[in-house]
Amino acid sequence: MVYAAIPFAFSLGCRGGPSTAFADLTAARELAADLRVQFNRASDASNRAVMADTDEASIAFANEAGQIKSSIQADVTALTPRLEHLQYAAEIQSLKEFETHYAEYEKVDHDVLELAVENTNLKAQRLSFGPARDAADAFRDALAPLSTHAAGKDRCRVESLAAKAILAVRDIQVLQAPHIAESNDAAMTRMEGQMATLTATAKEAVRSLADLVDADARPEVAAAVEALGRFESLSNDIVSLSRRNTNVRSLELSIRHKPAVTAACDESLRSLQDALAKETFAATR
């Protein structure tokens, strides 16, 4: 009986006694469960930042993900010494694996969130459907009455040139949407070339119109030139924002690269929880 008590006493000395070991095991289970919950909350907040349709929402979800990550680190910091005190080798290994995968996750997620909050594709879309469309409509409205200021022999020519200019601008509008959605540089370059050609066509048509109408049409011609210039400037802004492609790139990272590291993190945490659930409190391990 004396010899049998020696391992028991030694175990208590190493682990600080039954009550301490039991408290560590209970706390370890709670921390592991919370760690898994917080990790999945952070991943979900990051996904919502990518899918948000406003700058404010993207930033709010990105900030939420950052705050939750602080809780993740706090859980890891609190859990590590408890597992070490309990001398749970399998659980310690699972936690280390999580930390390794989580470091990879952090790199990907940092890029995802940094891109998501810029929202350049969304901003380009808003410019296209808002100010750029308004400028295109103003251009059309300025050209509409020009045929009434042309001599009879030139009226058909004026109408044809006005229609040509308006159609060129409308074709640029049509190209903006696929450009905003496109992720391939070569495809975007082709569309930009088409836009440049169409812009030149519209400008040339307006110059020709100015020579075919009487002096009373000068205000309309000036309005058309101003509207076309404004449309061209906005279209260039749209292309620049679209070229940054932050929404497309953040979505691509989120869909193609993030799931693998997310799954690896969650699997490590599941293994940790499962191992802790199988532990039973005893004097010896």
C-alpha positions in Angstrom: 0.0 0.0 0.0 2.9 2.3 0.7 4.4 1.8 -2.8 1.0 2.3 -4.5 0.6 5.7 -3.0 3.9 7.0 -4.4 2.7 7.6 -8.1 -0.5 9.2 -6.8 1.4 11.6 -4.6 3.9 12.4 -7.4 1.1 13.2 -9.8 -0.5 15.5 -7.4 2.8 17.3 -6.8 3.3 17.8 -10.6 -0.2 19.0 -11.3 -0.9 20.9 -8.2 -3.4 18.6 -6.7 -6.8 17.2 -7.8 -8.7 20.4 -7.5 -6.2 22.4 -9.6 -6.1 19.7 -12.3 -9.9 19.5 -12.4 -10.2 23.3 -12.7 -7.6 23.3 -15.5 -9.4 20.6 -17.4 -12.8 22.4 -17.0 -11.3 25.7 -18.1 -9.4 24.1 -21.0 -12.7 22.6 -22.3 -14.4 25.9 -22.0 -11.6 27.8 -23.7 -11.4 25.3 -26.5 -15.1 25.6 -27.2 -15.0 29.4 -27.1 -11.9 29.4 -29.3 -13.7 27.4 -32.0 -16.8 29.6 -31.7 -14.8 32.8 -32.0 -12.8 31.5 -34.9 -15.9 30.7 -36.9 -17.4 34.1 -35.9 -14.3 35.9 -37.2 -14.4 33.9 -40.5 -18.1 34.8 -40.9 -17.5 38.5 -40.2 -14.7 38.5 -42.8 -17.0 36.8 -45.4 -19.7 39.5 -44.7 -17.1 42.2 -45.2 -16.5 40.8 -48.7 -20.2 40.6 -49.6 -21.3 43.9 -48.1 -22.7 46.4 -50.5 -21.6 49.6 -48.8 -18.3 51.0 -47.6 -19.8 51.4 -44.1 -20.9 47.8 -43.9 -17.6 46.5 -45.2 -15.6 48.5 -42.7 -17.9 47.5 -39.9 -17.6 43.8 -40.6 -13.9 44.1 -41.1 -13.6 45.8 -37.7 -15.8 43.1 -36.1 -13.5 40.4 -37.5 -10.5 42.2 -36.0 -12.1 42.5 -32.6 -13.0 38.8 -32.6 -9.4 37.9 -33.5 -8.3 39.6 -30.3 -10.6 37.1 -28.4 -9.0 34.2 -30.4 -5.5 35.3 -29.3 -6.7 35.7 -25.7 -8.2 32.2 -25.7 -5.0 30.7 -27.1 -2.9 32.6 -24.5 -5.1 31.3 -21.7 -5.4 27.8 -23.0 -1.7 27.0 -23.6 -0.5 27.0 -19.9 -3.5 24.9 -18.8 -2.7 22.2 -21.3 1.0 22.3 -20.4 0.1 22.1 -16.7 -2.1 19.1 -17.4 0.7 17.6 -19.6 -1.8 16.7 -22.4 0.5 16.0 -25.3 -2.2 15.4 -27.9 -4.1 18.5 -27.0 -0.9 20.6 -27.0 -0.1 19.3 -30.5 -3.6 20.1 -31.8 -3.3 23.6 -30.4 0.1 24.1 -32.0 -1.3 22.9 -35.3 -4.2 25.4 -35.0 -1.7 28.2 -34.4 0.3 27.2 -37.5 -2.8 27.0 -39.7 -4.2 30.2 -38.1 -1.0 32.1 -39.0 -1.7 31.1 -42.7 -5.3 32.0 -42.3 -4.3 35.5 -41.0 -2.2 36.2 -44.0 -5.0 35.4 -46.4 -7.7 37.1 -44.4 -5.6 40.2 -44.0 -5.5 40.5 -47.8 -9.2 39.7 -48.1 -10.2 42.4 -45.7 -7.8 45.0 -47.0 -9.2 44.6 -50.5 -12.8 44.3 -49.3 -12.9 47.6 -47.6 -11.6 49.5 -50.6 -14.7 48.5 -52.6 -13.3 49.8 -55.9 -15.6 47.7 -58.1 -18.6 48.8 -56.1 -17.6 52.4 -56.4 -17.0 52.0 -60.1 -20.5 50.5 -60.5 -22.0 53.4 -58.6 -20.3 55.9 -60.8 -21.4 54.0 -63.9 -25.0 53.8 -62.9 -25.1 57.3 -61.4 -23.0 60.3 -62.5 -21.8 58.7 -65.7 -25.3 57.8 -66.8 -26.4 61.4 -65.9 -23.6 62.8 -68.1 -24.5 60.5 -70.9 -28.2 61.6 -70.7 -27.2 65.3 -70.6 -25.1 64.7 -73.8 -28.1 63.1 -75.5 -30.4 66.0 -74.4 -27.9 68.6 -75.7 -27.7 67.0 -79.1 -31.4 66.3 -79.5 -32.4 69.8 -80.8 -29.5 70.4 -83.1 -31.2 69.3 -86.3 -33.6 72.3 -85.9 -30.6 74.6 -86.2 -29.3 73.1 -89.5 -30.1 74.1 -93.0 -32.5 71.8 -94.8 -29.8 70.2 -96.9 -27.8 69.4 -93.7 -30.6 68.3 -91.4 -30.3 64.6 -92.2 -26.5 64.8 -91.8 -26.9 66.5 -88.4 -29.4 63.9 -87.2 -27.1 61.1 -88.4 -24.0 62.6 -86.6 -26.0 63.2 -83.4 -27.2 59.6 -83.4 -23.7 58.3 -84.1 -22.3 60.3 -81.1 -25.1 59.2 -78.8 -24.7 55.6 -79.8 -20.9 55.7 -79.2 -21.5 57.0 -75.7 -24.2 54.4 -75.0 -21.8 51.7 -76.2 -19.2 52.9 -73.7 -21.8 52.6 -71.0 -22.5 49.0 -72.1 -18.8 48.2 -71.8 -18.4 49.6 -68.3 -20.4 46.8 -66.6 -18.3 43.9 -68.0 -15.1 45.8 -67.4 -16.1 46.3 -63.7 -16.8 42.5 -63.4 -13.7 41.4 -65.4 -10.6 40.1 -63.6 -8.5 39.4 -66.7 -6.0 42.2 -67.6 -6.0 41.4 -71.3 -9.8 41.4 -71.5 -9.9 44.8 -69.7 -7.3 46.2 -72.0 -9.4 45.2 -75.0 -12.5 46.8 -73.6 -10.5 50.0 -72.8 -9.3 50.1 -76.4 -12.9 49.9 -77.6 -13.9 52.7 -75.2 -11.1 54.9 -76.5 -12.2 54.3 -80.1 -15.8 55.1 -79.2 -14.8 58.3 -77.3 -12.9 59.5 -80.4 -15.9 58.8 -82.6 -18.2 60.8 -80.3 -15.8 63.7 -80.2 -15.3 63.8 -84.0 -19.1 63.7 -84.5 -19.6 66.7 -82.2 -16.8 68.6 -84.0 -18.6 68.0 -87.3 -21.9 69.0 -85.9 -20.5 72.4 -84.8 -19.8 73.2 -88.4 -23.2 72.2 -89.6 -25.5 74.2 -87.3 -26.2 77.9 -87.1 -24.9 80.3 -84.4 -28.1 79.9 -82.3 -27.1 76.3 -81.6 -23.9 77.3 -79.8 -25.3 76.9 -76.3 -26.4 73.3 -77.2 -23.0 72.5 -78.8 -21.2 73.9 -75.7 -23.5 71.8 -73.4 -22.8 68.7 -75.5 -19.0 69.3 -75.4 -19.2 69.8 -71.6 -21.3 66.7 -71.0 -19.1 64.6 -73.2 -16.0 65.8 -71.3 -17.6 65.0 -68.0 -18.7 61.6 -69.2 -15.1 60.9 -70.5 -13.6 61.9 -67.1 -16.1 59.7 -65.2 -15.5 56.8 -67.5 -11.7 57.1 -66.9 -12.4 57.1 -63.2 -14.6 54.0 -63.6 -11.8 52.2 -65.5 -9.2 53.2 -62.9 -11.4 51.9 -60.0 -12.3 48.8 -62.0 -8.6 48.1 -62.7 -7.9 47.9 -58.9 -10.5 45.2 -58.8 -10.5 45.0 -55.0 -14.0 43.4 -54.8 -13.3 40.8 -57.4 -9.9 40.0 -55.9 -11.2 39.8 -52.3 -14.0 37.6 -53.5 -11.6 35.4 -55.4 -9.3 35.0 -52.3 -12.3 34.4 -50.1 -13.7 31.6 -52.4 -10.5 30.0 -53.7 -7.8 30.4 -51.1 -9.5 31.0 -47.7 -11.7 27.8 -47.4 -8.7 25.5 -47.2 -6.9 27.3 -44.4 -10.3 27.9 -42.7 -11.0 24.2 -42.8 -7.5 23.3 -41.5 -8.0 25.7 -38.5 -11.4 24.3 -37.7 -10.2 20.7 -38.0 -7.4 21.4 -35.5 -9.9 22.9 -33.0 -12.3 20.0 -33.5 -9.5 17.6 -32.7 -8.6 19.6 -29.7 -12.2 19.6 -28.4 -12.6 15.9 -29.1 -9.4 15.0 -27.2 -10.4 17.2 -24.2 -13.9 15.6 -24.1 -12.3 12.2 -23.8 -10.1 13.2 -20.8 -11.4 12.0 -17.5 -10.2 13.5 -14.2 -8.0 11.1 -12.4 -5.0 11.3 -10.1 -2.7 9.7 -12.7 -2.9 10.2 -16.5 
